[in-house]
Structure formats: structure tokens, C-alpha cells
Amino acid sequence: MSGAESYLTAADKLLTQLVPGARGTWPRACAWLIRLALETELAVFWAKSRHPEIGACRSRRAQLLLLPRYANRELARRATHAWAALSRASHHHSYELAPTATELRHLRDEVAAVVTGLRRLSPTTG
């Protein structure tokens, strides 16, 4: 099981083993796990590309800005949207509610689709 898959599996456990109405820090922990899955797969993608220096860049935002050039635009858009939503969800804001299990499941599914899409691409093109 790859790093991305292990993070998604851990997020699945949080999402499926919840007691209805459960409170606490689990939504943010789940968001972090899903975001780590996306970031792990991005690191693998860039490491295999012709431009591993992009992967060496510590800014995920910069990596995502360059992704449309090396992946299809739709996949890059989905990855960027998921990463931004997960980044926002994983940080506590006193004026916002934590993400719901439904929102997290949707983001989890989006990240799983992005992971699959990145694996199908030939990163050396472009």
C-alpha cells in the first residue's frame, strides 16, 4: 500500500467509525490525512517527472500552479480545489464550523480520483 493509499485508508476509518453526532478534533485530523494523501502523490508525480526540481520546491501552491502544464487541466483544477479546501478545513478558525463528514467524504473521493489520474499520466510528457 502506497503512502497516499495509507492516508486515505486512515481517513476512511475516521469517516466510517464515527458515532453519529460525534464531536471533537476528528474532522480536522481527517482533513489533514486526506491532504497528506494528495501531497504524497504530488511528490511522487514530480519525482518521476522530467522536472524533479518542481517537486523539490517546498511550496505546494507553486507545484499546483505548474501542474496544468504537465497534467491535464481538469485534473490540475480538481487537485488545486481539493488542496485549497483541505488546507482551509484542516486549520481551526473560531468563526467557522469544522467540515462535516459528508464534505470530507466528497473531498476524499476527489483526492482518490486525483491520485488515480496522476498515476495514469506519463509525467515525462510536456
Backbone hydrogen bonds, N-H to C=O, Kabsch-Sander energy under -0.5 kcal/mol:
donor,donor_aa,acceptor,acceptor_aa,energy
6,S,2,S,-2.3
7,Y,3,G,-2.0
8,L,4,A,-2.2
9,T,5,E,-2.4
10,A,6,S,-2.1
11,A,7,Y,-2.1
12,D,8,L,-2.4
13,K,9,T,-2.0
14,L,10,A,-1.8
15,L,11,A,-2.3
16,T,12,D,-2.4
17,Q,13,K,-1.9
22,A,19,V,-2.4
29,A,25,T,-2.1
30,C,26,W,-2.7
31,A,27,P,-2.3
32,W,28,R,-2.3
33,L,29,A,-2.1
34,I,30,C,-2.3
35,R,31,A,-2.5
36,L,32,W,-2.6
37,A,33,L,-1.8
38,L,34,I,-1.8
39,E,35,R,-2.7
40,T,36,L,-2.6
41,E,37,A,-2.0
42,L,38,L,-2.3
43,A,39,E,-2.2
44,V,40,T,-1.8
45,F,41,E,-2.6
46,W,42,L,-2.8
47,A,43,A,-2.1
48,K,44,V,-1.6
49,S,45,F,-0.6
49,S,46,W,-0.7
50,R,123,P,-0.8
54,I,51,H,-1.8
55,G,51,H,-0.7
56,A,52,P,-1.4
57,C,53,E,-0.8
57,C,54,I,-0.7
60,R,58,R,-0.8
63,Q,59,S,-1.8
64,L,60,R,-2.7
65,L,61,R,-2.1
66,L,62,A,-1.5
67,L,63,Q,-0.9
69,R,66,L,-1.3
70,Y,66,L,-0.7
70,Y,67,L,-1.2
71,A,67,L,-2.2
76,A,72,N,-2.3
77,R,73,R,-2.7
78,R,74,E,-2.5
79,A,75,L,-2.4
80,T,76,A,-2.5
81,H,77,R,-2.6
82,A,78,R,-2.5
83,W,79,A,-2.6
84,A,80,T,-2.4
85,A,81,H,-2.6
86,L,82,A,-2.7
87,S,83,W,-2.4
88,R,84,A,-2.2
89,A,85,A,-2.3
90,S,86,L,-2.0
91,H,87,S,-0.5
91,H,88,R,-0.8
96,E,93,H,-2.1
104,L,100,T,-2.4
105,R,101,A,-2.5
106,H,102,T,-2.1
107,L,103,E,-2.3
108,R,104,L,-2.6
109,D,105,R,-2.5
110,E,106,H,-2.2
111,V,107,L,-2.6
112,A,108,R,-2.4
113,A,109,D,-2.1
114,V,110,E,-2.3
115,V,111,V,-2.9
116,T,112,A,-2.2
117,G,113,A,-2.5
118,L,114,V,-3.0
119,R,115,V,-1.9
120,R,116,T,-1.5
121,L,117,G,-1.2
125,T,122,S,-1.9
